[in-house]
Amino acid sequence: MLLSIEESQKLLSQYGLLFPKTAVYGQHQGVSFPVALKVDSSKIVHKTDRGWVRLNLNSEAELTHTVMQLESNLKGVKHQWVVQEMVKGVEVIIGMKRDPTFGPVIVFGLGGILVEILKDVSMQLIPLSRKEALRMINSIKGKKLLEGFRGSSSINKETLVQALIQASKLAEQEKSIVEFDFNPVIVNQQGAYVVDARVILC
């Protein structure tokens, strides 16, 4: 079973994981532009691949137009639209799969489309200590992007360490979760924000 965006955020927030400000379309008055628009449906697992995520919408008119444009292709599919504030930073992925032999394995690497192209990831059995979380971060080839590269800002590495530790606790305590995929998690000087979460229960 795939959790909805609202259900995922409620669960992850219990473990101290952060999100950009998010609201259901029509109840999004407190969400500041620019925003992302994404569909929320148990029938659609890979929203980006299907074209159901639109980024950097800069006004209410642009948001409304985009909803109307996409809505025509979702007839018969139970869904709602979610509006989320855009966050700038470095995209990483935090994931978990339950290995039949070893149990839950945490995966970390560069996020967004880079995870598919570069496959630059590190893996670690749970539970994660702070030392192990740091080792995961420092072991990927793209770690320079996290430390500031060619004029880009460095991230707050400690918030990323804590996000990995909390993800480990989530995997350890919520045994009904078969796998989760937080991609992207956008990390900057302020924090590590789960922008999209795919949580699958048995």
N, C-alpha and C positions, 0 to 999 in steps of 0.2 A: 504494500500500500504506500502510495506517495503522499506525503504530508503537503498541505496547502502552504502558501507563503505565510499566512497568518499563524497557522499551527507550528510551522518551523521556527518562526521568530519567537513565539511564546516559549517553546521548548528551549531554544538556544539561549534566550535571555536569562533563563534560570541558572545557566552556567557562566554568566558574565560575558557572553559574546555580544559584540556591538553590531548595530545596524545603522545605515543612514536613515533619516526620517522617512517613514513609509506610511501610505494610507490608501484605502480603496478609492478608486475614481468616483468622484461625486461627493466624497468626504475628505478631500485633500486640501482644504483651504489653508492649512498650516504648513504645507510643503512648499518650499521656495524654489523658484525657477533658477537655473535650468533643471529639468527633471528627466528621469527615464520612465518609460511606460512599458509594462510587461503583463502578459496574460497569466492568470492563475487558474489552472485546471488540472485535475488529476489525470486527465486524458492526454496531456501534453507534457512529456518529460523533458525534452530538449527544446526549450523555448527559443533560444538564439538560432539554432540550426533551422528552425521552422519559420523564422522571420517574425516571431511574436514579441520581440524586444526592440524598442526604439529609444535611442539615446539623444541627449542634448536638445530636448524640446524646450523652447525658450519663452513660450507664452501660453495663456489659456486657450487662445484661438488655435494655435498649432497643436496643442494637446487634444482638443476636441475634434479637430479635423482628422488627426491620426487615428483616434478611437473609431470614428465613423468609417474611415477607410478600411481598417482592419476587421471591423465587426462583421462585414458582409461575408467574410471567408470562414466564419466560425458558427454558422447556422447549425443547430442541432447538437452543439458541443456545450455542455454545462461549464460556465467559466465566469470570471470577473476580471476587471482590470485593476492593476495596482500602480500607483504613482510613487516614485522614489526620488529623493534629492540626489543629484550627481555629486560624487566625491572624487577628488583628484589624488593620485598617488601611484604606487607601484602595485601591479596586480600579481597576486600569488594564489595558489590553490592549497587548501587543506582538505584532505579526504580520509575516508576510512573504509576498509573492507574486512570482513571476517573470514580469515583463512581457515579452512576446515581442520588444519593440523595445528597451526600456531595461535589461532584466535585473532582478535582485532589488530590490524596493522594500520598505523597512521602514515599518510602520504603527504609530502610537502614539496612544492616546487613553484616555479614561475607560473602565473595563471593566465587566464584569458585563452586566446588561441595559441599562445606560446607553448602551453603544456602539450598540445597535440603535435606541434611542429618540432620542438626541441627535445621533448621527453626528458627534461632536466629535473629529476625528482629524487628525493631521498625518502627512505622508509624506515620505520621503527616500530617494534612491538610496544604495546602499552603495558603498564603505565609509564608515562613520560616524566622524567625529572627535568629540572631546569637545565642541567648540564646536557642532557640528551636532546632537548629542544634546541639549544644553541648549536649543538653539533649538526642537527638536521639543517638548520638555516645556513651554517657556514660550509656545508659540504656540497651545496649545489654550485654549478659552474657560473650561474648568473648572479651570485651573491653581490657582485660589484654594483648591480642595479639597486640593491638595497642600501648600499653604503654611500650612494651619491656618485654619479658617473657623468663626466663631461658637463659639469655645471648643474646637474639635477640635484634636488635636495635628498639628503639621507633620510631614512625612516627612523621611527622610534622603535628600535629593535626589541626593547623590553615588552612592548605591547604585543608584538608578534610572538615572542616566547610565551607569554601568558595565554594567548589565543590557542597555541598548540597544546599547552598543558590542559586548558579547559576542554578542548576537543577530545583529548585523551580521556578525561574524566567522563565526558558525555558517552564515549564509546564503552567505557568500563561499567557505568552505572545503568545505562539504558540498553539492556540486553535485547530488547525487541527490535533495535535498529540493525538492519542487515548491512547497510552501507550509507554513507553520507558523502556529499561532494559540495564543498563551499568554493565556488569558482564563478567570479573572482572574489577574493578577499582583498580589498584595497587598503594598503598600509601607507601611512604618512606620519608626520611628526605628532599628530594628535592621537592616533589610535590605529587599530586594525578592524576594518568594517566589513562584515559579511554582506556583500551586495546580492548574491544569489545563493540559495541553499537548496540542494536536492537531498531530501531525507527519505529513505525507503525503509519501511517496517516489514517484518515478516508476517 
